[in-house]
């Protein structure tokens, strides 16, 4: 995955806690970081997630239940889990992939939008 290296750089800098990528064509999930639900390691070091346990399933995508549109970036959605333990950013790329960025809870909302833009640009470069 060509976008793995820049995303892992952000992980090392503690700007994001993890990244999840969803391929709708194969119904597969990949991610970086430590997610307890991920128990199958893929050859490239990512994981296949069978079930998104922490976040309740919705009719469209597992884990997408509470959506708040980020006005600055209409293609991005802020997802908050029921326990309020963090946020996920969902972005749909032109190739049909989704990626989720699990952001550090200490990041303020304006910084979240800035980091989402950075991550999205890195992702777009690698697609």
C-alpha positions in Angstrom: 0.0 0.0 0.0 1.8 3.2 -1.2 0.1 5.4 1.4 1.3 3.3 4.3 4.6 5.0 4.8 3.4 8.7 5.1 0.6 7.5 7.4 2.9 5.6 9.6 5.1 8.7 9.8 2.1 10.6 11.3 1.5 7.7 13.7 5.1 7.9 14.9 4.7 11.6 15.4 1.6 10.8 17.5 -0.6 13.0 15.3 -3.0 10.1 14.7 -3.6 7.0 16.8 -4.5 4.8 13.9 -5.8 4.6 10.4 -8.4 2.2 9.0 -9.0 1.7 5.3 -12.1 0.0 4.0 -12.3 -1.5 0.5 -16.0 -1.8 -0.4 -15.3 -4.0 -3.4 -13.8 -6.7 -1.3 -15.6 -5.8 1.9 -12.2 -5.8 3.7 -10.8 -3.5 6.4 -7.1 -2.6 6.9 -5.6 -0.4 9.6 -2.5 0.7 11.3 -2.3 1.1 15.0 -3.6 -1.1 17.8 -7.2 -2.0 17.6 -8.3 -4.9 19.9 -10.9 -6.0 17.3 -8.2 -6.7 14.7 -7.0 -10.2 15.0 -6.0 -11.2 11.5 -2.7 -9.8 10.4 -2.3 -9.4 6.6 1.0 -9.9 4.8 1.7 -6.2 4.4 1.4 -5.6 8.2 -2.2 -4.3 8.2 -5.0 -6.2 9.7 -8.4 -7.5 8.5 -11.1 -6.6 10.8 -14.1 -9.0 10.8 -16.3 -7.0 13.1 -16.2 -3.5 14.4 -17.1 -4.3 17.9 -16.5 -0.9 19.6 -18.9 1.0 17.3 -22.5 -0.1 16.7 -23.2 -1.2 13.1 -25.3 1.0 10.9 -27.2 0.2 7.7 -24.4 1.6 5.6 -21.0 1.0 7.2 -20.1 -0.8 10.3 -19.3 1.7 13.0 -21.0 4.7 11.4 -23.9 5.6 13.7 -23.4 9.1 14.9 -22.4 11.5 12.1 -21.6 15.2 12.3 -20.6 16.9 9.1 -17.4 18.9 9.3 -18.5 22.2 7.6 -15.0 23.0 6.4 -14.6 19.7 4.6 -18.0 18.5 3.2 -16.5 15.2 2.2 -15.4 14.3 5.7 -17.5 13.1 8.6 -16.7 13.1 12.3 -17.8 9.9 14.0 -18.0 9.8 17.8 -18.5 6.5 19.6 -21.1 6.0 22.3 -18.5 6.2 25.1 -17.1 9.5 23.8 -13.6 8.0 23.9 -12.4 9.5 20.7 -13.3 10.4 17.2 -13.1 8.8 13.8 -12.8 10.7 10.5 -14.4 9.0 7.5 -13.5 10.1 4.0 -14.6 8.5 0.7 -11.8 8.6 -1.9 -12.5 8.7 -5.6 -11.6 5.0 -6.0 -14.4 3.9 -3.6 -12.1 3.3 -0.6 -12.9 4.7 2.8 -10.4 5.5 5.4 -10.8 6.2 9.1 -8.4 8.3 11.1 -8.6 7.6 14.9 -7.4 10.9 16.2 -5.8 11.7 19.6 -8.5 12.8 22.0 -6.4 15.7 23.1 -6.6 17.4 19.7 -8.9 20.4 19.6 -11.5 20.6 16.8 -9.7 23.2 14.7 -6.6 21.0 14.9 -8.6 18.0 14.0 -9.7 19.7 10.8 -6.1 20.6 10.0 -4.9 17.1 10.6 -7.7 15.6 8.5 -6.7 17.7 5.6 -3.0 16.6 6.0 -4.0 13.0 6.2 -6.4 13.2 3.3 -3.7 14.8 1.1 -1.3 12.0 2.0 -4.0 9.4 1.2 -4.8 11.0 -2.1 -1.2 11.0 -3.1 -0.9 7.3 -2.5 -4.1 6.2 -4.2 
